[in-house]
């Protein structure tokens, strides 16, 4: 890497719609002439940004004097603030701002962060408060998400680490103050303990107060500065924030209103936070923030940023600042410096910035952004960026050379296969390997393939995998006496005794792991064949989803899959190939969902509808009748169906609780017997809450057993409906996450390994 060369504080290029006065000021300040290595242009706001004002003394007393007469920074009072239901284009049962709406305020000082909210709510509910109470299914609640490390920027799913926090609060408790809990993330279940300074994470240090009035509830929280890892109470400190409320007076209200409003793409963030806001701690001299919009670039391409800022508190006119951006390499030596004037006033101003990287070597860099005024550094920010080793032309050249090499390997392998077959060897694995290489090569150069899409890193990874397939196959072909016995070996432990022969001998396995090859051979959506193994197979994408428009007379394949479906299936039929399986998952009938609000009471991972209401099975009956009976009835080359993918479920609606209470009555007969075993003192079965987080081990185990029974019983009904409607009676299966098969201690989320293995026609993972 070239280091040590510092380009002085020159204006390397400016394409800026600034005023003449600004240009004149820039000249006076000694900024050099422009060059082609930086481009700056004013632009419109791209996402929500809040500059949090400083307030020296902040009171948390339930009187809310801090927000009286102050405009909120955020308001959730329209349909834009309603998250979608499990990705479906329907809204919840919200009935306007008087039904539920909320406003947000924030301040900061050296001691920490202050957040307050004021909600309109026609019916206030605070019931079934249990500890640790990390869901609040039965209480009106406020959830706050903080990403103090800002790793979630640009991601569809947050990068959850030790700088991420979700808090859940309800406005009252038996102690007369808001009940506040830290909500651990799913998957890793990370619990914060000690921050960077060795300070113990103690949620009890968060000051809180509330006020409940007529159709209104207010809450204020103060988070100590040293509580959360990655945060410091200092000017220009940035972090990510999202807010969400639950209004539980009707079904479907557990997670209802969000701020900031959802974007055009309703990303499924943790617990349905549908969008995030940049928060920046404002100082008296101004502040700024940024997001790197293109951080990983090919050699000689430009990094791109969006920079936004605001001027000093007392400034009457827009102020000109000097923005200096420095890039340091792995050795901390300065690699390049860009300097440009920017103008910030009372309102937030936005800029698009391109940083030229010509001449910089590939590798990881650290960008440092410094805002200057009158020779003083106002604020600084840092961000990691990367330059890949090759330019566009170098990528293309290397990929073309690699494809030629793979083609040559395929031709050599073909000759070896012919020679082995002439000697009477079974060559199924070798043929399969050759055709995988051939089909992947054809796909990569397809107009829809990754080469044409310039996904160079993806192509290089796939080529590396294909090269390994070729190396393995060629090595085995040279030693038939050693490897021939393995060329038709099937890992029998993967199948049940009832698994159909054709599935045993040729399934291109789920998540693109073919059972007759070693390793991974590409990402989802790519085709591969298994010659001479009973049939050929073609892997479809993760699912082919269809939904039914209203009236129920037409099956519409999701638009994003139409081209793939038509192109892929027609090609499969033409070449005698098969779809290994496709996934209807859960059918969605637009009008049916609107007319039956109970469908949205509960949901789970890849289970978007409540399993405790008969309407779910009525809709699936209609949906499967269309999906199997029309879309897939005359397509025998579709070999099997995955009815549920990565399913997990944990109910909580009134029907679920009624079933749970009855199950407990049948098991224990009397509540006294239950109390004796659980070490509890419930007065009746009917008051027992959801017990997945109960302090009693017996209660937790019973919850696991019942919740598992619910998903198992529902899965059996779904299998019955699919078998009823498929005229070709093709194999059916579900595909839980692999850890449910590998880890016998995984007991949550409703998945019963043995029951699923029994009801499916084969096991998938």
N, C-alpha and C positions, 0 to 999 in steps of 0.2 A: 504494500500500500504506500502511496506517495504521501508523505507527511512533512510537516514543518513549513510548508509554503503557505503564507498568510496573504490573502488578498485584502488590501486595506479597506477602510470604511468608505467605499465608493458606491455610488448608486449604479448597480450593475445593469439594470434596465427597468424602466418604469413605464407601464402602460396604465395611466391613472387618470380617471376623470375628476381631477381636482381643480380647484379654483386657481385663478392667476395669483391671488394672494398667497396661496399655499406654495405654489411653485417659487415665488419670489422669496418666501421665508426659507424654503429649502436651500436656495442658492446662498442666502445670507449665512446659513448655519454651516456652510463649508462642505456640504454633501457634494461628492464628485459627480461627473457626468455619467450618463447611463450606459449600460452594456446589455448584451443579450442573455445574461445568465440569471436574471430575475424578472418576472413579470407580475405586476400588481394591478388589480382592477377592483373598483368598488362593486359590490354585489348586493343582492337582496338577502334578508334573513333566511337561513336554511333550517333552523330548528329553534327550540325554546332556549333562551338564555336569561338568567336572572343574576344581576349584580346585587349581592346581599349587603345592605347598608350596615354601617358600624353604629353601635349604641353603647355608650360607656356603662350605664347602669340599667340592668334589666330585672324587672320584678316578675316572679312567678307566684301569684297570689290568688288566682281565680277571678280577679276583677277585670283583667284584660285591658289594663290602662295602656299597654304598649301598642295596641292596635286601634284604639279609639281614634276615629278621624283619619286614619292612615289607609291609603289605597292598597288592596291586596296585590301580591305579585302574581297570583294565580286564581282562576275561577273555574269551577267545574259545575256548569249549569245548563249544558246542552247535550244533544245526542252525540256530538263529537267526543264527549267525555265518557261514552259508554263503550266498554270493550266488547268485541264480538264473542259469541258463544262458541268456543272450541273451533274457531276458524270459520264457522258458518256465517253467512251474511244476514244475520238476524240480530235484533237488539233484545235486551232484557225487558222486563215489565215496567220500566221506568215511565212515570206519568207526569213529567214536567218538573221544573225547579222547585215548586212547592212540595212535591212528593219527596225529593231529596236533591240538595245542591250544597256546595261547599266553597269556601274561600280560604286562601292561604296567605300567611305573613311569615317573614323571617328577619332576624337580626343576628349580628355576631359581635363579640368582644373578645378580649384576651382570655376570658374564662371558658368560652365555648360558643355553641350554636343554639339559637332560640327559634322554634317553629310553633306557630299557632294556627288554629283553624276554627271556622265558624260554620256550622251546618244548619240548614233548614231541613226539618224532618217531620212529616205529618204524624208519624207513629214511632215512638222511641221504644226500643226493646233492648234489655240487658238481662239475659237469662242464662241459666245453666253455666255459670262461671265455674270452671274447674281448673286446677293447676296440673301441668304447666300451661294449659289453655293456649296452645299455639295455633289454633284455627279460628276460634270465635264463631263457629257456625251459627250459633243461636243468638248472637248479640250484634247490635250496631257497632261498627268498628272502623278504625283508621289505621292504615298501614303505611309505613314510610320505608323507602329503600334508599340506601346510601352506597355508592361505590367511591370510596375515598381514594382508590388507586387509579380510577378512570380506565380500567382494563376493558370495560364493556363497550367502549366506543367502537362503532362500526360493526358490531356483532349482532346476529339475529338472536343469539342466546347469550346471556351474560357469562363472562368468565368469572366464575365464583371463586374467590380466594379469601385470604385473611384480611382484606381491606373492604369486604362487602358485608353489609348489615341490613337485615330486615326486622323492623319492629312492628308489633301489632298492639293496639291499645283500644280499650273501650272506655266510655266517658265516666263510668261509675263502678264502684266495687263495694263490698261490705265495709271497707275502711273509709268510704266517702271520697276517695280520690281515684283518678283513672287507674285502671288495671293495665299494666304495661308488661309485655313479654318480648324477649328476643326470639325470633323465628329462625331456626337453623335451616340451612338449605337442603333440598333432597339430594340423594346420591351420596355425597361425602359426609353429610350431617356434621359439618364443621362447627365446632363450638369455640368461640373466642375465650381465651383465658388471660393471657398477658400480652400487652402491646409492646411496641418497639422500645419504650422507655422502662419496661418492667412493671408497668402499672396494671394491677389486676382488673380484668373486665368485670365490673360490678354494675348490673343494670339498676340496682337500687340507688346509685348516685345520680340517676337522671331525675331532675326535678320535674314535677308534674302538677297540674291543677285543671279543674274543669268547672263548668257551670251548665246546669240543665234548666231550660225554661220552657215556655209554651211553644211546642213545635220547633224547638231549637236546642242544639247542644254545642258547646264550645270546649276547646281543649288547648292547652299550651304545654310545651315540653322544652326543657333546657338540657342539652347534651354537653357534659364537660369536655373540654378540648382534649384532655389526655385519655378519654375513654376509648376512642376508636382509632385503631391502627391506620396509619397512612394520612392522618389529618393533623394539621397544625393551624392554630388561630393566628393567621398572619395575612397581611394585605396581599391580594391577588391569588390566594390559595384556591385552586379549583377542585370541584368534586362533582359527582353525578347524583341526581336526586329524582325520585319518582314517588307519587302519592296515590293512594287508592282507598276507597271507602266501601263498606258493606252496609246495606240497608235491609234488615231482615224481616220487615213487617209482612212481606209476601215471599212466596217461593221465587227462586232464581236471583235472590238479592244478596247472596253472601259476598260476592265480589262484583260490585256494580259500577261505581263511578271512578274515573281515573283522572289524574293530572300529571304531566301535560296531556292534551288530547292526542288520540291515536293518529298516526300518520296514515298515508294512503295504503301502505302495507301494514297490516295488523300483525306485527311480529308477536310470537308467543313468548314473552319474557316470563321470568319466574313469577308465578302466581298471577299471571295476566297483567302485570305492569306493561302496558302497551306502548310506552314511549318513555324517554328520559329527558331531563333538562340539564343543561350545563349550569352550575352554580359557581359564582366567583365572589370571593369576599372583597368588597369594595373599600378602597382607601380614599382619603380626601384629595389625593393628587390624580385620581383616575385609576383604571384597571383595564385589563384585557384578557382574552382567552383565545383558544384555538382548538381545532381538531385537524389532525393530519388526514386528508382524504385519500391520499395515495402514498403509502409509506414504503411499500415494496415495489421497486421499479427495476426494469432491465437496465443494463449498462447504457449510459448516455441519455436515459430518459429523465424526466423531471419529477421531483417530489412536489406534491400539491397540498396546500393548506387552506383552510378558511380561518381567518383571524377576525375577531370582533372586539370592540372596545368602547369605553366611555370616558369622557373627560373629567377634569377636576370638579369637585362639588360646587365651587364658587365661580367657575368659569361662565361668563355670559356668552362668549362666542366659541365656536369650535377651535380646538387647540391642535397644533401640529407637533407630533412626537416623532422621534427617530426610532424605527424598529430595526434592531440588529439581530441577525440570525447567524449563528455559528454552528458548523458541523465538525465534530471531533470524531476521530477514528478509534479503533480498539486500543491504541496506545495512549489515548487522551491528548495526542498532538492535534493541533488545529489543522483541519483539512481545507476549510473554505469559510469565508465570511461574506454575508450579503447585508447591505444596509439600504433602507428605503424610508422616506417620510410617509407617515399616515396621519390622518386627521380624525380626532374623536371629539364629540360634543356632548350635549346633555342626553341625547338619545343614542342608543347603540348603533354603531356603524360597522359594516361588514366589508371584508376584502377577500378576494380570491388571490392566492399567491402561488406562483410556480417557481421552483428553485432548480436551476439547471445543474446537472451533475456531470457534464462533459469533462473528461479528464480524471475523474475520481475512480479509484479502483473498486471492485466488488467487495462487499463486506457490510458489517453493522456499524452504524454511525449514531451519534447522539446529537440531536438538534437542541440548541439552547436559544431561546427567544428572549431578548432584552428590550424593554421599552424605556427610551431615554427622553428626557426633556431638560433643556438648559444644562446639559452636562451631567445630570443626575439620573441614575438608574431608578426608574419608578417601580418596575416589576420584572420578574424573570419567570420563565417556564421552560420545561425540558420535555423531550419526546424521543424515543428510539425510532430509527428508520433503517432501511436496508437497500443496498444496491446488489442486484444479482450479478453473477460473474460474466454474463454474456449480454451483448446487444441483440436487437431483433435479428439482424443479419447473421450473427454468430449462432443464435438459437436455431434459426432455420437451417443453416449449414450443418450443424451437429445432428439435428433431427433427421435430415435427409440422409446423412451418412449412416445413422443408426438404422433407419428403415431399410436401406439397401443391404446392410449386414444381416438384418433379420430375414429379409427375403431370400438371401443366399443360404442362410441356415435352413429355411423351410425347404428349399430345393434339394439340399444335401440330405435332409431328413427323409424326404420323399423317396429318394433313390435307395436309402438304407432300408426303408420300410418294404419296398418292392423286393429287395434282395432277401430280406428275412421271411416274407410271405412265401417266396418261391421255395424256401426250405421248410415250410410248414409251421412257422412260428405264429402264435397269436400276437397280434400287434395293436390291440385296441388302444392301449394307453398312448403309444407312439402316434397313431393316427389322430387321436384326440388332441394331443399336443400340437401336431402340425396344423390342424384346422383351427385351433385357438389362435395360433400365430397368424394364419392367413386371414381369419375374420377380423382380428384386431387391427391388422395392417390396413385392411379395406375400410374399417370404420374410421381409423385415424385420419384418412384422407377423404372421408366422406364430406360432402358440403356441410353437414351438421356436426362433423367431428371436431375434436379438440385442436387439431393442427390449424384448421381454417378459423377456429375461434381464438387462436393465438394463446391457448392455454399451455404455454411451453413447459412449465414446471410439471403439470399434470401429465403431459405427453412423455416427458423424460422419465417420470416415475413408472408409467405404464410400460415404456420400452425396456426399462431395467428389469421389470418383472417378466416380460416376454423373453428377454434375453436369457434369464435364468431358466425359464421353461425349456428354451431351445438347448441350452447347455446340458441340462439334465437329460432330456430326451436323446440327444446325440451321444452322450456318454453311455447311456443304457443300451442304445442300439449297437454300440461297438462291443458289448459284452452280454449277448443274449443268454449264454449259459448261466450267468449270474442273476439277471434281472427278469427273464421271460416269465417266471412264475408269478411275478408281481404285477404283470401288465393287465390282469383282470381281477386283481384283489379288491374286494369290497369290504370296507370296515363294518362288519356285521353288527357290531354293538350299537351302531347308529339307528338300527331299524328294529321295529317290533316284528313278532312272528307273523302278524296279519298284514304286514306291508306288501302291497302288490309287487309282483316280480319286476314289472317295468320300472317302478320307482326304485327298487333295490339296485337295478342294473344301469341306471342312467340319469339319476337326478342331478341337474346342475344346481348345486345347493344354494340355499338362501344366503343373501348378503355376498353373493359372488365368490363362494368358496367351493369350487367343483371337487367332488370327492375322489376323482381319479387323477388329480394333480396335486403337486406340492405347492403350497403357498397361495398367495393372492395374485390374481391376474387382471386387476383393473377395477375401476369404480363402478357403481351401480348404473345399469342402463346399457352395458356393453354386451354383445352377443358372444357365445361360444358354443361349440357343438361337441357331442359325444358320439362319434361314429362307431358303428359295429358294437354298440352296447345295448341293443334293443331298439333304440331310436336316437334321433338327434334332438337336442334341446336348445332353446334360445331363451336367455334370461331377459324377461321384461324389466321395466323399471321397478322401483320398490313397490309400487302398486299402480294399477289402472283403476282410477276412481271414476265412478259415474254417479250422477244424481238426477233426480226426476223433477222436471219443471211442473208447475201447476197449470192446467189440470193434469192429472196423472195419466198421460197418454203418450209420453215420449221419453226415452232414455237419452240423456245428454252426457257424453263423455267430457270430463273436465278439459277445458280448452288447452291447457298446457300439455295434455297427453294426446290430443287428437292426431297431430302430425306423427308422433312416434308410433301410435297405435296403427294407423293406416300404413305407414311405411314399413314398420317392423312386421306386422302380421302378414301383409301381402308378400313381403320378401320371404317370410317363413314358409308360407304355403307354396310359393314358387320353387323353393329349394327343399321341400319336404322336411322342414324344421318344425319344432314344437315350442310353444310357451311352456316352460316348466311349471309355472303357476302364476296366477294373478290375484290381486287382493281387492275384493269389493269393500273390505273393512266394514264400516257401518254405513248403511244406506242413509241418504239424506233426501227427504221429500220436502221441498220448500214450504208449500202450503200446510202440510201436516205439522211441521214444526211450529209454524205461527199459530195454528189452531189449538195446539196442545202444549201449553206452557210447562206442564209437569215434566216434559222431556229434559228440560234444562236444570232440574233440581240438583242432580248429582252428576258427576262425570269422573273419568279417570284417564290414565295415559292411553291414547288411541281408543278410548271408549267415551265418545262425546255425549252420550245420553244416559239418563237415569235407568238403571236396570230394575228398579222396583215398581215401575209403572207399566201397566199392560199396553199403554200406547206405544212404547218402544217396540214391542214385539209385533203389534199391529202394523207399524210402519215398516219394520223389517220384512214382514210377510208380503206387503205390497212391493217393496223395493226388490226383494229377491225374485219375486214373480217376474218383474221386468228385467232385472239384470241377468238371471240365469235363463229365463224363458225366452228372452228376445236377443239381448246383446251377445250372449254366449251359447245359445242353443244349437246353432249350426256351425260351431267352430270346434270340432273335436280335437284340433291341434293344441287347444288349451288343456293341459293335462291335469291340473289340480288347482285348488283354491285355498288361499290362506285367509281364514275368516276374521282373525284378530291378530294384529301385529304388536308385539311388545306390550301386551295388555297389563294394566295394573288398575286396581279399583279400590276405593274406600268410600262407602256410602255414608249418608248422614241425614237424609230427608225424613219426613215424618213417617212414611211407609217403611223405610229401612229401620227406624227406631222401633216402630210397632212390631215388626218382625223379630227384631233383636230381643225385645222384652218378652215376646211369646216364647222364643227359643230358650231364654233363661228360665222362664216359668216351667217349661217342659223338662228342663234339665235338673232344676233344683227343687221344684214343687213349692217351697216356701221361701220367702225373702230372708227369714231367720237363718235357714240353712246356708243360703248364699253369703250372708254377712259373716257367718262363722268361718267359712272357707276363704272369703276375700279379705277378712279383717276390716269390714266396713260397717256402717250403721244405717243403711237405706231403710226408709219406712215402707216402701213398696217397690215392685219391679218397675212401675211406670215412671219413676223419677230418676232412674239410672241413666246417666248421660253416655255419650260416646266414650269408650274407655280405652282407646288405643294409646293414650298418654297417661293412663291412670297410675297412681303410686302403688296400687295393689298388683302384684305379679299375677295373681289369679284372674283379676279383671282383664289385664292385658292379654293373657293367653286365651280367655274366652272370646275376647274381641277378635283375635286372629282367627280362631276356628270358625266363628260365625261369618266374618267378612269373606273368608276363603270359601265357605259354603255358598255364599251369595254369588260370587263370580263363577264358581263351578256349575251351580244350577242354571245360571243364565247362559253360560257357554253351551250347555247341553241343549237348551231350547234353541239357541242360534244354529247349532249343528243340525237339529231336526228341521228347521225352516229351510236351510240351504239344501239338504238332501231331498226335501219335499219338492223343491222347484227346479232342481237340475235334472233335465230329461236324460242326460248321459251318465248320471250317478258317478261323477268323477271324485277322486280322493279329496278329502278335506283335512285341514290341519290348522293349528294356531302356532304362533311363533313367539313365545315369551323371550325376554332378554336372556342371553346365554348364562348370566350369573345365577339364574334360578335353577339351571340344570347342574351347574358346577359347584355351587355353594349350598350344602345342606342346611346351613344356619339361616339362609334367607327365607324368612317366614312371613314378611309383611306383604302388602299390596295385593292380597287375595289370590295369589297364584298357587295352585295345588299341582305339583309336578305329576304325581301318580295319576290323578284324575284326568289331567289333560292328555297324558300319554295314552290313557285307556280310551278316551272318546275320539281321538284323532285317528286317521288312517295311517299316518306315519308321524315320526317325531321331527320337528324342525327347530332350529335355533339360530 
